[in-house]
Amino acid sequence: MARGRRGSPGDRRSPRPASGQGNRLNVPTGRTAPRIRAAIPVYAVPATLGGALIGIAVTGAGAANGIVDPPTAVLVGIPVARALLAVAAVATVGLSLLPILVRDERVPVTEPVLAVARRAATVTALLWATCAMVVLVLQVAELHGTTTAIGVGDLREYATQVAGGRALVIVAALALAHVALGAVAVRAGEKVPAEARTGLALFALLPLPVTGHASTWDRHEYLSMAVELHVLGASAWAGGLAALLLLAGNRRLLATAVPRFSVLATICLLLTAVTGLASAFAAFDQQGTLGFTAALGTGYGQLVIAKVVCLAAIGLLGARLRFRLVPRIARHVPTAFASWAGLELALMGLAFGFAVVLSRTAVG
């Protein structure tokens, strides 16, 4: 009787995994992140635009030095276009960096995600170049005080004789070079080194900061370098975090990428904080007649304070990710990583929006 029961095909059951092995055996590997989670970085776009609009409200939509009474649409349009440029640039950097964060994983596991990242990076780089050209046109309109009487000659003159115009043209050219390199990567895959794409994206960030306020300050060589390091650190930090959300549905890839990114994020946090504070104190120092306390009461000072508050909040969220979520992610345990990272990105977007307005605002 017992022997017949053991031999009954209907009573055979699949062996259960040993205790503690279920997560390891059933971890998703080739599955990409759900679309809703992959779309979370989009929340940073309205946050960045909101930061720019708040900055305009705090400081007033002022024109660049020496420009009298340009159209209001231009004064608002330039920070908005610069904010979109920043979003596109940061996204391109992060998407280019993603293959480095998941290196050493098997190709069948990484390729479904990296194929999406390569195509997305091509789109964001094209948007980056487009925004640079839009900003160029708006700044010419600001210079001439009109939105209707701008010719090709005006654009050519601004792009060749004004430092800000030359920088925008260089940024657009480098972004288009990234589009071309990305198009090759879409076809050839990771045969196009991720280091080359990431390096090109980071290099394209450099022309604009050196044409800002710091270029006219005392000891401008060191301060321009600090501003460039600030931009590089913030962009790699925000872009890398946004790109990680593409892995939100794949615990195996998250367990590989997040601990690596955590080290990079810590370095970027320190770099961004130190260079940002150094630049702010240098800006206040240029206005010796105001005094430090009075400078903090200006629109420029209020935006600096807002950026510091954002940075502190981002640091606290980053600490939670680092010390609470990263160990769980490394063990393939489900976490609310996408939600916490999305909140951190929204705060980063606000800070980027403030920074866009700061770059056009005088301290006094």
C-alpha positions as CSV (number, residue, x, y, z in Angstrom):
1,M,0.0,0.0,0.0
2,A,2.7,2.5,1.0
3,R,4.9,1.3,-1.9
4,G,2.1,2.0,-4.3
5,R,1.5,5.4,-2.9
6,R,5.1,6.3,-3.2
7,G,5.0,5.1,-6.8
8,S,1.9,7.1,-7.7
9,P,2.8,9.8,-10.3
10,G,0.1,12.1,-9.1
11,D,1.7,12.4,-5.6
12,R,5.2,13.5,-6.8
13,R,6.1,17.0,-5.8
14,S,9.0,19.2,-6.8
15,P,11.7,19.5,-4.2
16,R,11.5,22.6,-2.1
17,P,14.6,24.8,-1.9
18,A,16.5,24.7,1.3
19,S,15.8,27.4,3.9
20,G,17.5,30.7,3.0
21,Q,18.0,29.7,-0.6
22,G,14.8,31.0,-2.1
23,N,15.9,34.5,-2.8
24,R,19.1,33.4,-4.4
25,L,17.4,30.9,-6.6
26,N,14.5,33.1,-7.6
27,V,16.3,36.5,-8.1
28,P,15.2,38.0,-11.4
29,T,18.2,38.2,-13.8
30,G,17.3,39.2,-17.3
31,R,14.2,41.2,-16.5
32,T,14.4,45.0,-16.9
33,A,12.8,47.5,-14.6
34,P,9.1,48.1,-14.9
35,R,8.2,51.2,-17.0
36,I,6.7,53.0,-14.1
37,R,10.0,52.8,-12.1
38,A,12.1,53.7,-15.1
39,A,10.0,56.8,-15.5
40,I,10.7,58.1,-12.0
41,P,13.6,60.3,-13.1
42,V,11.1,62.3,-15.1
43,Y,10.0,63.7,-11.8
44,A,13.3,65.6,-11.6
45,V,12.3,67.6,-14.7
46,P,9.4,69.6,-13.1
47,A,11.5,69.9,-9.9
48,T,14.4,71.5,-11.9
49,L,12.0,73.8,-13.7
50,G,10.3,74.6,-10.4
51,G,13.7,75.4,-8.9
52,A,14.5,77.8,-11.8
53,L,11.1,79.5,-11.5
54,I,11.5,79.9,-7.7
55,G,14.9,81.3,-8.3
56,I,13.5,83.9,-10.8
57,A,10.8,84.8,-8.2
58,V,13.4,85.3,-5.5
59,T,16.0,87.3,-7.5
60,G,13.7,88.9,-10.1
61,A,14.1,88.0,-13.8
62,G,17.1,90.2,-14.2
63,A,19.1,90.5,-17.4
64,A,22.8,89.9,-17.7
65,N,25.1,92.7,-16.8
66,G,25.0,95.7,-19.2
67,I,21.7,94.6,-20.9
68,V,18.8,97.0,-20.7
69,D,15.1,96.0,-20.6
70,P,15.0,92.7,-22.7
71,P,11.6,91.1,-23.2
72,T,10.2,89.3,-20.1
73,A,9.7,86.1,-22.2
74,V,13.4,86.0,-22.9
75,L,14.3,86.7,-19.2
76,V,12.2,83.7,-18.1
77,G,13.0,81.6,-21.2
78,I,16.7,81.6,-20.7
79,P,16.7,80.0,-17.2
80,V,14.0,77.5,-18.2
81,A,16.0,76.5,-21.3
82,R,19.2,76.3,-19.2
83,A,17.3,74.1,-16.7
84,L,16.3,71.7,-19.5
85,L,19.8,71.7,-20.8
86,A,21.1,70.7,-17.3
87,V,18.5,67.9,-17.1
88,A,19.6,66.6,-20.5
89,A,23.3,66.8,-19.7
90,V,22.9,65.0,-16.3
91,A,20.8,62.3,-17.9
92,T,23.4,61.7,-20.6
93,V,26.2,61.5,-18.1
94,G,24.3,59.0,-15.9
95,L,23.2,56.8,-18.8
96,S,26.7,56.7,-20.1
97,L,28.0,55.7,-16.7
98,L,25.6,52.9,-16.1
99,P,27.6,50.2,-18.0
100,I,30.6,50.8,-15.7
101,L,28.4,50.3,-12.6
102,V,27.2,46.9,-13.8
103,R,30.5,45.7,-15.2
104,D,31.5,42.1,-14.5
105,E,27.9,40.9,-14.7
106,R,27.1,38.4,-17.5
107,V,26.1,40.0,-20.9
108,P,22.7,38.2,-21.1
109,V,21.8,39.8,-17.7
110,T,23.0,43.3,-18.5
111,E,22.2,43.7,-22.2
112,P,18.4,44.2,-21.9
113,V,19.0,47.2,-19.6
114,L,22.1,48.6,-21.3
115,A,20.4,48.5,-24.7
116,V,17.7,50.8,-23.3
117,A,20.3,53.0,-21.7
118,R,22.3,53.4,-24.9
119,R,19.2,54.5,-26.9
120,A,18.1,56.8,-24.2
121,A,21.5,58.4,-24.0
122,T,21.4,59.2,-27.7
123,V,18.1,61.0,-27.3
124,T,19.2,63.0,-24.2
125,A,22.4,64.0,-25.9
126,L,20.4,65.3,-28.9
127,L,18.1,67.2,-26.5
128,W,21.3,68.6,-24.8
129,A,22.5,70.0,-28.2
130,T,19.1,71.4,-29.0
131,C,18.8,73.2,-25.7
132,A,22.2,74.7,-26.1
133,M,21.2,76.2,-29.4
134,V,17.9,77.4,-28.0
135,V,19.8,79.2,-25.2
136,L,22.1,80.7,-27.7
137,V,19.1,82.2,-29.6
138,L,17.5,83.5,-26.4
139,Q,20.8,85.1,-25.3
140,V,21.1,86.9,-28.6
141,A,17.5,88.1,-28.2
142,E,18.4,89.3,-24.7
143,L,21.4,91.2,-26.0
144,H,19.4,92.9,-28.8
145,G,16.3,93.4,-26.6
146,T,13.9,91.8,-29.1
147,T,12.6,88.4,-30.1
148,T,11.7,89.3,-33.7
149,A,14.7,91.2,-35.3
150,I,17.4,88.5,-35.0
151,G,19.3,87.4,-38.1
152,V,21.9,84.8,-38.9
153,G,24.5,87.5,-38.7
154,D,23.6,88.3,-35.2
155,L,23.8,84.7,-34.2
156,R,27.2,84.3,-35.9
157,E,28.6,87.4,-34.3
158,Y,27.5,86.3,-30.8
159,A,28.8,82.7,-31.3
160,T,32.2,83.9,-32.4
161,Q,32.8,87.1,-30.4
162,V,31.1,86.5,-27.0
163,A,32.6,83.9,-24.6
164,G,29.1,82.6,-23.6
165,G,28.2,82.1,-27.2
166,R,31.3,80.2,-28.1
167,A,30.8,78.0,-25.0
168,L,27.3,77.1,-26.1
169,V,28.5,76.2,-29.6
170,I,31.2,74.0,-28.2
171,V,28.7,72.3,-25.9
172,A,26.3,71.7,-28.8
173,A,29.1,70.3,-30.9
174,L,30.3,67.9,-28.1
175,A,26.7,66.8,-27.5
176,L,26.3,66.0,-31.2
177,A,29.5,64.1,-31.1
178,H,28.0,62.1,-28.2
179,V,24.9,61.5,-30.4
180,A,27.2,60.1,-33.1
181,L,29.2,57.9,-30.7
182,G,25.9,56.8,-29.1
183,A,24.5,55.8,-32.5
184,V,27.5,53.6,-33.1
185,A,27.0,52.1,-29.6
186,V,23.4,51.4,-30.3
187,R,24.5,49.2,-33.2
188,A,27.7,47.8,-31.8
189,G,26.8,47.5,-28.1
190,E,29.4,47.7,-25.4
191,K,32.2,47.4,-28.0
192,V,32.1,51.2,-27.8
193,P,33.7,51.7,-24.4
194,A,31.5,53.2,-21.8
195,E,34.5,55.2,-20.5
196,A,34.7,57.0,-23.9
197,R,31.0,57.9,-23.8
198,T,31.2,59.0,-20.1
199,G,34.4,61.0,-20.7
200,L,32.9,62.8,-23.6
201,A,29.7,63.6,-21.7
202,L,31.7,64.9,-18.7
203,F,34.0,67.0,-21.0
204,A,31.0,68.6,-22.6
205,L,30.0,69.9,-19.2
206,L,33.1,72.1,-18.9
207,P,32.7,75.0,-21.4
208,L,29.7,76.7,-19.8
209,P,31.0,77.1,-16.1
210,V,34.2,78.8,-17.2
211,T,32.2,81.7,-18.8
212,G,30.2,82.4,-15.6
213,H,30.7,84.9,-12.8
214,A,33.9,83.1,-11.6
215,S,35.7,84.1,-14.8
216,T,35.8,87.7,-13.7
217,W,36.6,87.3,-10.0
218,D,39.9,87.6,-8.2
219,R,41.9,84.3,-8.3
220,H,39.5,83.3,-11.1
221,E,41.7,80.4,-12.3
222,Y,41.2,78.5,-9.0
223,L,37.6,79.5,-8.7
224,S,36.7,78.5,-12.2
225,M,38.3,75.1,-11.5
226,A,36.2,74.8,-8.3
227,V,33.0,75.6,-10.3
228,E,33.9,73.0,-12.9
229,L,34.6,70.4,-10.2
230,H,31.3,71.3,-8.6
231,V,29.4,70.8,-11.9
232,L,31.2,67.5,-12.6
233,G,30.5,66.1,-9.1
234,A,26.9,67.1,-9.1
235,S,26.2,65.8,-12.6
236,A,27.8,62.4,-12.0
237,W,26.0,62.1,-8.7
238,A,22.5,63.0,-10.0
239,G,23.0,61.2,-13.3
240,G,24.2,58.0,-11.9
241,L,21.4,57.9,-9.4
242,A,18.8,58.5,-12.1
243,A,20.3,55.7,-14.3
244,L,20.2,53.2,-11.4
245,L,16.4,53.4,-11.5
246,L,16.6,51.5,-14.8
247,L,17.7,48.6,-12.6
248,A,14.9,48.9,-10.0
249,G,13.2,45.7,-11.1
250,N,16.4,43.6,-11.3
251,R,17.7,42.8,-7.8
252,R,20.8,41.1,-9.1
253,L,22.0,44.1,-11.1
254,L,21.0,46.5,-8.2
255,A,23.1,44.4,-5.8
256,T,26.1,44.9,-8.2
257,A,25.6,48.5,-9.1
258,V,24.3,50.2,-5.9
259,P,27.3,49.5,-3.6
260,R,29.6,50.8,-6.4
261,F,27.6,53.9,-6.9
262,S,27.4,54.5,-3.2
263,V,31.2,55.0,-3.1
264,L,31.0,57.3,-6.1
265,A,28.1,59.3,-4.5
266,T,30.0,59.8,-1.3
267,I,33.0,61.3,-3.2
268,C,30.6,63.4,-5.3
269,L,28.8,64.7,-2.2
270,L,32.1,65.8,-0.6
271,L,33.3,67.4,-3.8
272,T,30.1,69.2,-4.5
273,A,29.8,70.5,-0.9
274,V,33.4,71.8,-0.6
275,T,33.5,73.4,-4.1
276,G,30.0,74.9,-3.7
277,L,30.8,76.5,-0.4
278,A,34.1,77.8,-1.7
279,S,32.4,79.3,-4.7
280,A,29.7,80.9,-2.6
281,F,32.2,82.5,-0.1
282,A,34.3,83.7,-3.0
283,A,31.2,85.3,-4.5
284,F,30.4,87.1,-1.3
285,D,34.0,88.2,-0.9
286,Q,33.8,90.0,-4.2
287,Q,31.2,92.3,-2.7
288,G,33.3,93.7,0.2
289,T,31.0,96.7,0.6
290,L,28.0,94.6,1.5
291,G,29.4,92.4,4.2
292,F,28.7,88.7,4.6
293,T,25.4,89.1,6.5
294,A,24.0,91.6,4.1
295,A,25.0,89.5,1.1
296,L,23.0,86.6,2.6
297,G,20.0,88.8,2.6
298,T,20.2,89.4,-1.2
299,G,18.4,87.3,-3.7
300,Y,21.7,85.6,-4.5
301,G,22.3,84.9,-0.8
302,Q,18.8,83.4,-0.4
303,L,19.3,81.0,-3.3
304,V,22.7,80.0,-1.8
305,I,21.0,79.2,1.5
306,A,18.3,77.3,-0.4
307,K,20.9,75.2,-2.2
308,V,22.7,74.5,1.1
309,V,19.4,73.3,2.6
310,C,18.8,71.1,-0.4
311,L,22.3,69.6,-0.2
312,A,21.8,68.9,3.5
313,A,18.5,67.1,2.8
314,I,20.1,65.2,-0.1
315,G,22.9,64.2,2.2
316,L,20.5,62.8,4.8
317,L,18.6,60.8,2.2
318,G,21.9,59.6,0.8
319,A,22.9,58.4,4.2
320,R,19.7,56.5,4.6
321,L,20.3,54.8,1.2
322,R,23.9,54.1,2.2
323,F,23.4,52.7,5.7
324,R,19.9,51.3,5.6
325,L,19.1,50.2,2.0
326,V,22.4,49.3,0.5
327,P,23.1,46.4,2.8
328,R,19.6,45.0,2.1
329,I,20.0,45.5,-1.7
330,A,23.4,43.7,-1.5
331,R,21.5,40.7,0.0
332,H,18.8,40.9,-2.8
333,V,16.2,41.9,-0.3
334,P,13.3,43.9,-1.7
335,T,13.5,47.6,-0.8
336,A,11.8,51.0,-1.5
337,F,15.0,52.0,-3.4
338,A,13.0,53.6,-6.3
339,S,10.9,55.7,-4.1
340,W,13.8,57.0,-1.9
341,A,16.0,57.6,-5.0
342,G,13.1,59.5,-6.7
343,L,12.7,61.8,-3.7
344,E,16.5,62.4,-3.7
345,L,16.4,63.2,-7.4
346,A,13.5,65.7,-6.9
347,L,15.6,67.6,-4.4
348,M,18.6,67.5,-6.7
349,G,16.4,68.9,-9.4
350,L,15.5,71.8,-7.2
351,A,19.1,72.5,-6.5
352,F,20.0,72.4,-10.2
353,G,17.2,74.9,-10.9
354,F,18.6,77.2,-8.2
355,A,22.0,76.9,-9.7
356,V,20.8,77.9,-13.1
357,V,19.5,81.2,-11.8
358,L,22.5,81.7,-9.6
359,S,24.8,81.5,-12.7
360,R,23.0,84.6,-14.1
361,T,22.5,86.6,-10.8
362,A,24.8,89.2,-9.4
363,V,25.6,89.0,-5.7
364,G,24.7,92.6,-4.9
